[in-house]
């Protein structure tokens, strides 16, 4: 039996739309064993039907197809603490888990880069997948598919406000305009580049500006009542940066320390049916035989 651990992730980091991401120390666990037919057992956040037509099995089979071999039938068990449809990369984690499990059956023939390629193709964009596979802060490109690790200053944590109600990625993408003004594109290019430079130089005071965005957050915030005010409150409470987590509806604030004041600033947005998570920057996908 093989087992993998895959982190939750935050994509975009504000300005780095579909390009920047970071792993969080909150890990989906998946294991697979030979079986007469494909079987799936899910526990954890939300509800996922126990059928073999799931993201983990799909990625498992896609990884074998990439290697030119037929996938064996397996029984997959998943424990997932990552909230579903909240902007924390739950689908990327499931796909990375399936591809990584397959890679163990293939004696490492794909390797991390192959797992990254398989999961990115299924996910449609690599900004969640790169940190899920490799950990830490990552810059990822789609064409050509590439990734680069960014600097990881010690002591950083994310306070994440997770509301009780989900927001589908399809709906969050559906509100985005097909074209944006040249000035907005220029604005974001500068700030996405600033993320990398500020992390590399340890200039944490620059990250609030680095996270500012005009390409997606203004449109998505219209679907998230109270979110704009919560982001401003988090910055006022001392957050190094604050932004929409992926496609939303969660909000994330970067802190250096415990982040207690920032958590209090985000509590109203999470609401009584939501929760606040304080998470360290996570490592990438790991596996072990059991």
C-alpha positions in Angstrom: 0.0 0.0 0.0 1.2 3.5 -0.8 0.3 6.7 1.0 0.8 10.4 0.1 0.3 13.7 1.9 -0.5 16.7 -0.3 -0.8 20.3 1.1 -3.6 22.8 0.7 -2.6 25.8 -1.4 -3.3 29.4 -2.0 -3.2 30.6 -5.6 -2.8 34.1 -7.1 -1.5 35.8 -3.9 -3.5 38.8 -5.1 -1.5 40.1 -8.1 -0.1 36.8 -9.5 -3.3 35.7 -11.2 -2.9 32.0 -12.4 0.9 32.3 -11.8 1.8 32.5 -8.1 0.9 30.1 -5.3 2.0 28.9 -1.9 1.6 25.6 0.0 -0.1 25.5 3.4 0.6 23.1 6.3 -2.7 21.4 6.0 -2.5 18.0 4.3 -4.8 15.7 2.4 -3.9 12.1 3.0 -4.5 9.4 0.4 -3.6 5.8 0.2 -4.1 3.1 -2.5 -4.0 -0.7 -2.4 -4.6 -3.3 -5.1 -8.3 -4.3 -5.5 -10.5 -6.3 -7.8 -12.3 -3.2 -8.9 -11.8 0.5 -8.4 -13.2 1.6 -5.0 -13.1 5.0 -3.2 -13.6 5.9 0.4 -13.7 9.5 1.4 -13.7 11.2 4.8 -13.1 14.7 6.0 -14.4 18.1 4.7 -17.7 18.2 2.9 -19.2 15.4 0.9 -17.6 13.5 -2.0 -19.5 10.5 -3.4 -17.8 7.1 -2.8 -17.5 6.3 -6.5 -14.5 5.5 -8.7 -15.3 8.6 -10.8 -13.4 11.0 -8.6 -10.4 13.3 -8.9 -7.9 11.0 -7.3 -8.8 8.0 -9.5 -8.9 10.3 -12.6 -5.4 11.5 -11.9 -4.2 8.0 -11.1 -5.4 6.8 -14.5 -4.0 9.8 -16.3 -0.6 9.3 -14.8 -0.6 5.7 -16.1 -1.8 6.8 -19.5 1.1 9.3 -19.6 3.5 6.5 -19.0 1.9 4.4 -21.7 0.6 1.7 -19.3 -2.9 0.6 -18.3 -3.8 1.6 -14.8 -4.5 -1.2 -12.3 -7.7 -1.2 -10.3 -7.1 0.2 -6.8 -9.0 0.9 -3.7 -8.3 4.5 -2.6 -8.9 6.0 0.8 -8.8 9.7 1.3 -8.9 11.8 4.5 -9.2 15.5 3.5 -9.1 18.3 6.0 -9.0 21.0 3.2 -12.3 22.9 2.9 -14.0 22.2 -0.4 -14.9 25.0 -2.8 -13.3 27.7 -0.5 -10.2 28.7 -2.5 -7.7 26.4 -0.7 -6.7 24.1 -3.6 -8.7 21.0 -2.6 -9.1 19.9 -6.3 -5.4 20.4 -7.0 -4.5 18.4 -3.9 -6.7 15.5 -5.0 -5.2 15.4 -8.4 -1.7 15.6 -7.2 -2.5 12.8 -4.8 -3.8 10.5 -7.6 -0.8 11.2 -9.8 1.7 10.8 -7.0 0.1 7.4 -6.0 0.4 6.3 -9.6 4.0 7.3 -9.7 4.8 5.0 -6.8 3.2 2.1 -8.8 5.4 3.2 -11.7 8.5 3.0 -9.6 9.0 6.8 -9.8 9.0 6.8 -13.6 7.2 10.2 -13.7 9.0 11.8 -10.8 7.8 15.1 -9.3 8.0 16.9 -12.7 5.7 14.3 -14.3 3.3 14.4 -11.4 3.3 18.2 -11.8 2.6 17.9 -15.6 -0.3 15.4 -15.2 -2.0 17.3 -12.4 -1.6 20.7 -14.1 -3.2 19.3 -17.3 -6.2 18.1 -15.4 -6.4 21.2 -13.2 -6.2 23.5 -16.2 -3.6 25.9 -14.6 -0.5 25.2 -12.5 -0.6 27.9 -9.8 -2.1 25.5 -7.2 -0.4 22.4 -8.5 3.2 23.7 -8.3 3.1 24.4 -4.5 1.1 21.2 -3.9 3.9 19.2 -5.5 7.0 21.1 -4.6 5.9 23.1 -1.5 6.6 26.7 -0.4 6.1 29.7 -2.6 6.1 28.9 -6.3 5.9 30.7 -9.6 4.3 28.6 -12.4 3.8 29.1 -16.1 1.3 27.3 -18.3 2.9 27.6 -21.7 5.5 26.2 -21.5 4.7 24.4 -18.3 7.4 25.5 -15.8 7.8 26.3 -12.2 10.3 28.2 -10.0 10.6 28.1 -6.3 10.5 31.5 -4.6 12.3 32.5 -1.4 10.7 31.4 1.9 11.5 33.8 4.8 11.2 32.1 8.1 8.4 32.7 10.5 5.6 33.5 8.0 2.1 32.2 8.6 -1.2 32.7 6.9 -4.4 33.5 8.7 -7.3 32.2 6.5 -10.9 33.2 7.0 -13.1 30.4 5.6 -16.8 31.3 5.4 -19.5 28.7 5.8 -20.8 28.9 2.3 -18.8 27.8 -0.8 -18.2 29.7 -4.0 -17.7 27.6 -7.2 -14.6 28.3 -9.2 -16.7 28.4 -12.3 -18.9 31.2 -10.9 -15.8 33.1 -9.7 -14.2 32.8 -13.1 -17.4 33.7 -14.9 -17.5 37.2 -13.5 -14.1 38.1 -15.0 -14.0 40.3 -18.0 -12.7 38.9 -21.3 -10.5 42.0 -21.7 -8.8 44.3 -19.3 -7.4 47.8 -19.7 -3.7 48.0 -20.5 -3.2 50.1 -17.3 -4.5 47.3 -15.2 -2.3 44.7 -16.8 0.7 47.0 -16.3 -0.3 47.5 -12.6 -0.4 43.7 -12.0 2.8 42.9 -13.8 4.7 45.2 -11.6 3.2 43.9 -8.4 3.5 40.2 -9.3 7.2 40.9 -9.9 7.4 42.6 -6.6 6.3 39.5 -4.8 9.4 37.6 -6.0 11.8 40.5 -5.4 10.4 41.3 -1.9 10.6 37.6 -0.8 14.1 37.3 -2.1 15.3 40.5 -0.4 13.4 39.8 2.8 11.6 43.1 2.3 8.4 42.0 4.0 7.1 45.6 4.2 6.6 45.5 0.4 4.3 42.5 0.3 1.1 44.5 1.0 1.7 46.4 -2.2 2.8 43.3 -4.0 -0.6 41.6 -3.3 -2.7 44.4 -4.7 -4.7 43.4 -7.8 -6.8 44.8 -10.6 -7.3 41.7 -12.8 -9.6 39.5 -10.7 -10.2 40.6 -7.2 -12.4 43.6 -7.8 -14.8 41.5 -9.8 -14.8 38.5 -7.4 -15.2 40.7 -4.3 -18.7 41.6 -5.7 -19.6 38.0 -5.0 -18.2 38.1 -1.5 -20.2 40.6 0.7 -17.9 42.1 3.4 -14.7 40.8 1.9 -13.2 44.1 0.8 -13.8 45.6 4.2 -12.3 42.5 5.9 -9.1 42.7 3.7 -8.7 46.4 4.7 -9.2 45.5 8.3 -6.6 42.8 8.2 -4.0 45.2 6.8 -4.9 47.8 9.4 -4.4 45.1 12.1 -0.9 44.4 10.9 -1.1 41.9 8.1 1.9 41.9 5.8 -0.5 41.2 2.9 -4.1 40.3 2.5 -5.9 38.9 -0.6 -8.6 36.6 -1.8 -7.7 33.0 -1.4 -7.6 31.6 -5.0 -11.0 32.1 -6.5 -12.6 32.7 -3.1 -14.6 32.9 -1.0 -11.9 32.5 1.7 -9.6 35.4 2.5 -5.9 35.0 3.4 -3.6 37.3 5.3 0.1 36.9 5.6 1.5 37.5 9.1 4.9 37.3 10.8 4.1 35.9 14.2 0.9 34.6 15.8 -1.4 36.9 13.9 -3.9 37.2 16.7 -5.0 40.8 15.9 -5.3 39.9 12.2 -7.4 36.9 13.1 -9.8 39.1 15.1 -10.0 41.4 12.2 -11.1 38.6 9.9 -13.5 36.9 12.4 -16.6 38.7 11.3 -16.1 37.7 7.7 -15.7 34.1 8.5 -18.9 34.3 10.4 -20.5 31.9 13.0 -20.7 29.1 10.4 -17.1 29.5 9.2 -13.7 29.2 10.8 -10.3 30.8 11.1 -7.2 28.8 10.3 -3.7 29.9 11.1 -1.3 27.8 9.0 2.5 27.8 8.4 3.9 27.6 4.9 3.8 24.0 3.9 6.1 21.5 2.3 5.3 19.7 -1.0 3.8 16.3 -1.6 5.4 13.4 0.3 4.8 9.7 0.1 5.7 6.6 2.0 5.0 2.9 1.8 2.7 1.5 4.5 
